[in-house]
């Protein structure tokens, strides 16, 4: 038991240093797919802006990108609501390089992050 506690203590500094340094961006480019009619559309949102994508209202809270690499991976915090439903169908971070990591689970629509908008 003492060995396990010691091993966990030794791993703690490694876990803390594994975080990537990021910069905040003023907006993001998102893509949506309507699975019913195969319509794909891209939209550029500013932080705090909401856009209707079919029956969904998508709000971009924040977009972040790796420090010094604006064309690198994008991390966007989104709130997605369906028309007529009070609770969000999705709220959380989406990662452009790993869209399946935390996806929108909706029968008709897919939404994912393409990149942050820096300028």
C-alpha atoms as a printed R data frame, in Angstrom:
    type eleno elety resid chain resno       x      y       z
1   ATOM     1    CA   UNK     A     1   0.000  0.000   0.000
2   ATOM     2    CA   UNK     A     2   2.843  2.395   0.815
3   ATOM     3    CA   UNK     A     3   4.412  1.620  -2.567
4   ATOM     4    CA   UNK     A     4   1.218  2.624  -4.389
5   ATOM     5    CA   UNK     A     5   1.016  5.918  -2.489
6   ATOM     6    CA   UNK     A     6   4.698  6.609  -3.255
7   ATOM     7    CA   UNK     A     7   4.188  5.804  -6.955
8   ATOM     8    CA   UNK     A     8   1.213  8.166  -7.134
9   ATOM     9    CA   UNK     A     9   3.213 10.957  -5.518
10  ATOM    10    CA   UNK     A    10   6.014 10.448  -8.021
11  ATOM    11    CA   UNK     A    11   3.573 10.713 -10.942
12  ATOM    12    CA   UNK     A    12   1.901 13.930  -9.757
13  ATOM    13    CA   UNK     A    13   4.558 16.370 -11.045
14  ATOM    14    CA   UNK     A    14   4.602 14.610 -14.425
15  ATOM    15    CA   UNK     A    15   0.828 14.916 -14.801
16  ATOM    16    CA   UNK     A    16   0.918 18.626 -13.925
17  ATOM    17    CA   UNK     A    17   3.594 19.429 -16.511
18  ATOM    18    CA   UNK     A    18   1.790 17.627 -19.350
19  ATOM    19    CA   UNK     A    19  -0.619 20.510 -19.952
20  ATOM    20    CA   UNK     A    20  -0.175 22.372 -23.222
21  ATOM    21    CA   UNK     A    21   0.231 26.152 -23.133
22  ATOM    22    CA   UNK     A    22  -2.600 27.799 -25.055
23  ATOM    23    CA   UNK     A    23  -3.699 31.241 -26.199
24  ATOM    24    CA   UNK     A    24  -7.260 32.510 -26.381
25  ATOM    25    CA   UNK     A    25  -8.716 33.357 -29.792
26  ATOM    26    CA   UNK     A    26 -11.580 35.760 -30.501
27  ATOM    27    CA   UNK     A    27 -13.570 33.173 -32.438
28  ATOM    28    CA   UNK     A    28 -13.768 29.822 -34.203
29  ATOM    29    CA   UNK     A    29 -14.871 28.148 -37.409
30  ATOM    30    CA   UNK     A    30 -17.390 25.339 -36.874
31  ATOM    31    CA   UNK     A    31 -18.832 22.833 -39.326
32  ATOM    32    CA   UNK     A    32 -22.271 21.252 -39.132
33  ATOM    33    CA   UNK     A    33 -23.776 18.292 -40.940
34  ATOM    34    CA   UNK     A    34 -27.508 17.685 -41.304
35  ATOM    35    CA   UNK     A    35 -27.580 13.892 -41.595
36  ATOM    36    CA   UNK     A    36 -31.109 13.948 -43.008
37  ATOM    37    CA   UNK     A    37 -30.304 15.878 -46.181
38  ATOM    38    CA   UNK     A    38 -26.464 15.640 -46.139
39  ATOM    39    CA   UNK     A    39 -26.124 19.439 -46.000
40  ATOM    40    CA   UNK     A    40 -22.745 20.623 -44.728
41  ATOM    41    CA   UNK     A    41 -22.218 24.226 -43.682
42  ATOM    42    CA   UNK     A    42 -19.378 26.180 -42.101
43  ATOM    43    CA   UNK     A    43 -19.874 29.171 -39.847
44  ATOM    44    CA   UNK     A    44 -17.483 31.600 -38.174
45  ATOM    45    CA   UNK     A    45 -18.502 32.619 -34.662
46  ATOM    46    CA   UNK     A    46 -17.059 35.152 -32.254
47  ATOM    47    CA   UNK     A    47 -16.791 34.277 -28.572
48  ATOM    48    CA   UNK     A    48 -20.215 34.692 -26.971
49  ATOM    49    CA   UNK     A    49 -22.043 34.565 -30.312
50  ATOM    50    CA   UNK     A    50 -24.929 32.180 -31.047
51  ATOM    51    CA   UNK     A    51 -25.816 30.861 -34.498
52  ATOM    52    CA   UNK     A    52 -28.736 28.705 -35.638
53  ATOM    53    CA   UNK     A    53 -27.642 25.543 -37.432
54  ATOM    54    CA   UNK     A    54 -30.863 23.883 -38.512
55  ATOM    55    CA   UNK     A    55 -32.842 23.159 -35.333
56  ATOM    56    CA   UNK     A    56 -29.771 23.737 -33.151
57  ATOM    57    CA   UNK     A    57 -28.554 26.968 -31.569
58  ATOM    58    CA   UNK     A    58 -24.784 26.819 -31.175
59  ATOM    59    CA   UNK     A    59 -23.023 29.228 -28.804
60  ATOM    60    CA   UNK     A    60 -19.257 29.593 -28.816
61  ATOM    61    CA   UNK     A    61 -18.023 30.454 -25.331
62  ATOM    62    CA   UNK     A    62 -14.287 30.335 -25.994
63  ATOM    63    CA   UNK     A    63 -11.696 29.055 -28.463
64  ATOM    64    CA   UNK     A    64  -8.080 28.257 -27.577
65  ATOM    65    CA   UNK     A    65  -5.093 27.174 -29.668
66  ATOM    66    CA   UNK     A    66  -1.536 26.035 -28.875
67  ATOM    67    CA   UNK     A    67   0.692 28.963 -27.859
68  ATOM    68    CA   UNK     A    68   2.742 30.144 -30.814
69  ATOM    69    CA   UNK     A    69   0.832 27.951 -33.311
70  ATOM    70    CA   UNK     A    70  -2.471 29.558 -34.366
71  ATOM    71    CA   UNK     A    71  -2.900 27.025 -37.156
72  ATOM    72    CA   UNK     A    72  -2.514 24.160 -34.674
73  ATOM    73    CA   UNK     A    73  -5.206 22.265 -32.853
74  ATOM    74    CA   UNK     A    74  -8.317 24.159 -31.707
75  ATOM    75    CA   UNK     A    75 -10.159 23.710 -28.409
76  ATOM    76    CA   UNK     A    76 -13.638 25.255 -28.335
77  ATOM    77    CA   UNK     A    77 -16.134 25.425 -25.470
78  ATOM    78    CA   UNK     A    78 -19.620 25.126 -26.971
79  ATOM    79    CA   UNK     A    79 -23.176 25.142 -25.697
80  ATOM    80    CA   UNK     A    80 -25.632 23.556 -28.122
81  ATOM    81    CA   UNK     A    81 -29.380 23.730 -27.574
82  ATOM    82    CA   UNK     A    82 -32.165 22.171 -29.595
83  ATOM    83    CA   UNK     A    83 -35.238 24.268 -30.409
84  ATOM    84    CA   UNK     A    84 -37.926 23.744 -27.773
85  ATOM    85    CA   UNK     A    85 -35.636 21.916 -25.328
86  ATOM    86    CA   UNK     A    86 -34.556 23.753 -22.178
87  ATOM    87    CA   UNK     A    87 -31.489 21.701 -21.305
88  ATOM    88    CA   UNK     A    88 -28.481 21.831 -23.646
89  ATOM    89    CA   UNK     A    89 -27.964 18.761 -25.821
90  ATOM    90    CA   UNK     A    90 -24.221 19.452 -25.538
91  ATOM    91    CA   UNK     A    91 -22.089 21.642 -23.303
92  ATOM    92    CA   UNK     A    92 -18.343 21.278 -23.068
93  ATOM    93    CA   UNK     A    93 -15.019 21.357 -24.879
94  ATOM    94    CA   UNK     A    94 -14.611 20.018 -28.402
95  ATOM    95    CA   UNK     A    95 -11.146 19.359 -29.796
96  ATOM    96    CA   UNK     A    96 -10.577 19.845 -33.532
97  ATOM    97    CA   UNK     A    97  -7.953 17.099 -33.826
98  ATOM    98    CA   UNK     A    98 -10.119 14.597 -31.900
99  ATOM    99    CA   UNK     A    99 -13.797 15.260 -32.681
100 ATOM   100    CA   UNK     A   100 -14.795 11.842 -31.309
101 ATOM   101    CA   UNK     A   101 -13.248 12.623 -27.902
102 ATOM   102    CA   UNK     A   102 -16.266 14.659 -26.739
103 ATOM   103    CA   UNK     A   103 -18.832 14.624 -29.575
104 ATOM   104    CA   UNK     A   104 -22.334 16.000 -29.920
105 ATOM   105    CA   UNK     A   105 -24.650 12.993 -29.618
106 ATOM   106    CA   UNK     A   106 -27.623 13.956 -31.772
107 ATOM   107    CA   UNK     A   107 -29.726 11.817 -34.108
108 ATOM   108    CA   UNK     A   108 -29.893 14.400 -36.907
109 ATOM   109    CA   UNK     A   109 -26.922 16.778 -36.556
110 ATOM   110    CA   UNK     A   110 -23.165 16.655 -36.170
111 ATOM   111    CA   UNK     A   111 -21.210 19.756 -35.159
112 ATOM   112    CA   UNK     A   112 -17.447 19.965 -34.840
113 ATOM   113    CA   UNK     A   113 -14.647 22.525 -34.549
114 ATOM   114    CA   UNK     A   114 -12.375 23.200 -37.520
115 ATOM   115    CA   UNK     A   115 -10.059 25.918 -36.181
116 ATOM   116    CA   UNK     A   116  -9.767 29.052 -34.100
117 ATOM   117    CA   UNK     A   117  -9.974 32.464 -35.765
118 ATOM   118    CA   UNK     A   118  -6.969 34.523 -34.743
119 ATOM   119    CA   UNK     A   119  -7.412 37.728 -36.745
